[in-house]
């Protein structure tokens, strides 16, 4: 082997090792989201919230949580740990402690590393945005945004992640851009005019803000896409009733038939 060939071979080996050990294979966007997630996570100490939440539980409910915590401590694999964390998150969610529930759902996502798990974590935090305690509200907002943005980074084509993120901004508008959530939904509607979730979400928001005709327009289009969607039918019954449409009674009957338990 000549000297130039030897140098080339050594250089190739060094380059391979450098690429394998020295560089992160994640995209810059994914790396940014991971760093943001880790930074945000370090800013919230969940322990005081867990202690306070436990103090509000009845004895029987507290025992359920503590039994699950003991089960988690005995977990000997990621799969068992993940399933136990889901149970703990669900128990806290049932008791409407959404910040704590979201924390454990986020731990599931850390283990499972799927877009669905991150989306579930984000939507678990979501109801806590309405908490009267602004510390909890702000924490749930930040964590919901963080988790949903990470879900989007894993699958940018999944519309539901983007709708959920938009709703986070709708429920807690930021001072610098109070219309951000609505603008996100309108943008999605422009790009995906026949998406049922986007249309029904815009219809719901139109109802909440008293835009009856706009709600009727969105929901009628959504109903064309899914004629047996109970949520759309019930909202459309409300829209018809508000504007005095003669179809309100018929639509209400359909709503009741579809939602009867």
Secondary structure as UniProt FT lines:
FT   HELIX           3..17
FT   HELIX           18..22
FT   HELIX           28..42
FT   HELIX           47..55
FT   HELIX           59..73
FT   HELIX           78..94
FT   TURN            95..96
FT   HELIX           98..112
FT   HELIX           115..126
FT   HELIX           127..130
FT   HELIX           134..154
FT   TURN            156..157
FT   HELIX           159..171
FT   TURN            178..179
FT   HELIX           180..191
FT   TURN            193..194
FT   HELIX           196..208
FT   TURN            209..210
FT   HELIX           212..225
FT   TURN            227..228
FT   HELIX           230..243
FT   TURN            246..247
FT   HELIX           248..259
//
